Amino acid sequence: MINQFDSLITDYLIRLSVKPNLTVNDTNHIRSYLDAVKNYERVGDLASNLAEFFVLTADKGGSFTDEAKQEIRDMGAHMLAMFDLSAEVFASEDEAAYEKLREMEKRLDDMEMEARSNHFRRMKDQVCTSPQAVSIFCDLIGTIERMGDHCCNTAKSAITGKTSDLSDDELVMAE
């Protein structure tokens, strides 16, 4: 369903973009809308991936430790707040809100690194003994972090007029 909406909205925006008498501002807004559709579609795809990870873990009889569950819940709640703020930034082009979103993204990166570290400690201490959970946990938290990156990309496009598939932290690592 996500891909169907993506296709319908993208097709509409492309048809709109070739209309005569569009201003530069109109064209820039259409480009921003296309970026938003692409990024939010990717968030939807990643949410589907999360669901698949949880089903796979449950189907194989796996379970996460209470600490791991809390880390997943905390990261998920943080990412959902980022999603809401990214939509606000996209609609309002509020630069202060965008800076807050960037700070939230950095915090999500830190949460992922801390959760990974805790995960490896749990494995070393043999607290986490579910083979399914061991192998899937890092995929889960990495996916949540990538969802946050796409939220930031949407807001970034609205504020700067620049588009990128890379988040700010990925751009720093690429340099």
C-alpha positions in Angstrom: 0.0 0.0 0.0 2.9 2.4 0.8 4.4 1.9 -2.6 1.0 2.5 -4.3 0.6 5.8 -2.5 4.2 6.7 -3.4 3.5 6.0 -7.1 0.3 7.9 -7.2 1.6 11.0 -5.4 4.9 10.9 -7.4 3.0 10.6 -10.7 0.7 13.5 -9.7 3.7 15.7 -8.8 5.5 14.9 -12.0 2.4 15.8 -14.0 2.1 19.0 -12.0 5.8 19.9 -12.6 5.4 20.2 -16.3 2.5 22.7 -16.2 3.2 25.9 -17.9 3.6 29.1 -15.9 5.2 27.5 -12.8 7.3 29.9 -10.8 10.8 29.0 -9.6 9.2 28.8 -6.1 6.5 26.4 -7.4 9.1 24.2 -9.0 11.2 24.2 -5.8 8.2 23.2 -3.7 7.3 20.4 -6.1 10.9 19.1 -5.8 10.6 19.3 -2.0 7.3 17.4 -2.1 9.0 14.7 -4.3 11.8 14.4 -1.7 9.4 14.1 1.1 7.4 11.4 -0.6 10.6 9.5 -1.3 11.8 9.8 2.3 8.5 9.0 3.9 8.0 6.0 1.6 11.4 4.8 2.8 10.4 5.2 6.4 7.3 3.1 5.6 9.4 0.4 4.0 11.7 0.4 7.0 8.7 0.1 9.3 7.7 -3.0 7.4 11.2 -4.4 7.8 10.9 -3.9 11.6 7.7 -5.8 11.6 9.3 -8.6 9.7 12.2 -8.7 12.2 9.8 -9.0 15.1 7.8 -11.8 13.3 10.9 -13.7 12.4 12.1 -13.5 16.0 8.8 -14.7 17.4 8.4 -17.4 14.8 11.7 -18.9 15.7 10.9 -18.8 19.4 13.3 -16.0 20.2 12.9 -13.3 22.8 14.7 -10.1 23.8 15.9 -9.3 27.3 13.9 -6.7 29.2 16.8 -4.3 28.8 16.8 -4.8 25.0 13.1 -4.4 24.8 13.3 -1.1 26.6 16.1 0.1 24.3 13.9 -0.7 21.3 10.9 1.1 22.8 13.0 4.1 23.7 14.5 4.4 20.3 11.2 3.8 18.6 9.5 6.5 20.7 12.3 8.9 19.9 12.1 8.2 16.2 8.3 8.7 16.2 8.9 12.2 17.9 11.4 12.9 15.1 8.8 11.8 12.5 6.3 14.2 13.9 8.8 17.1 14.1 10.0 16.4 10.5 6.5 16.8 9.2 6.2 20.0 11.2 9.5 21.3 9.8 8.4 20.3 6.3 5.1 22.2 6.5 6.4 25.3 8.4 10.1 25.5 7.2 10.9 26.5 10.8 14.7 26.6 11.1 14.7 26.4 14.9 12.6 23.3 14.7 15.0 21.9 12.1 17.9 22.4 14.5 16.0 20.7 17.2 15.4 17.8 14.8 19.1 17.6 14.0 19.9 17.4 17.7 17.3 14.6 18.1 19.0 12.8 15.2 22.3 13.0 17.0 20.7 11.7 20.1 19.2 8.8 18.2 22.7 8.0 16.9 24.0 8.0 20.4 21.1 5.7 21.5 21.9 3.2 18.8 25.6 3.1 19.8 24.7 2.7 23.4 22.2 0.0 22.7 24.8 -1.8 20.5 27.4 -1.6 23.3 24.8 -2.9 25.8 23.9 -5.7 23.4 27.5 -6.9 23.1 27.9 -6.7 26.9 24.7 -8.8 27.3 26.1 -11.4 24.9 29.5 -11.5 26.6 27.8 -11.9 30.0 25.5 -14.5 28.5 22.4 -12.6 29.6 21.1 -12.6 26.0 21.0 -16.2 25.0 18.3 -16.2 22.3 20.1 -16.9 19.0 17.4 -15.1 17.1 17.5 -12.0 19.3 21.3 -11.9 19.2 21.3 -11.9 15.4 18.4 -9.5 14.9 18.8 -6.8 17.6 21.5 -4.8 15.7 19.4 -4.9 12.6 16.4 -3.6 14.5 18.2 -0.7 16.1 20.0 0.2 12.9 16.7 0.2 11.1 15.2 2.6 13.6 18.2 4.9 13.3 17.9 4.9 9.5 14.2 5.9 9.8 15.4 8.9 11.8 17.8 9.8 9.0 15.0 9.8 6.5 13.0 12.1 8.7 15.9 14.5 8.8 16.4 14.3 5.1 12.8 15.4 4.5 13.2 18.4 6.8 16.6 19.2 5.3 15.1 19.4 1.9 12.4 21.8 3.0 14.9 24.1 4.9 18.0 24.0 2.6 16.5 23.2 -0.7 19.1 20.4 -1.0 18.4 16.8 -1.2 20.5 13.9 -0.3 20.1 10.2 0.5 22.7 10.6 3.1 22.0 12.0 6.6 24.3 14.7 8.0 26.2 12.0 10.1 26.7 9.9 7.0 28.0 12.9 5.1 30.6 13.6 7.8 31.7 9.9 7.7 32.0 10.1 3.9 34.3 13.1 3.9 
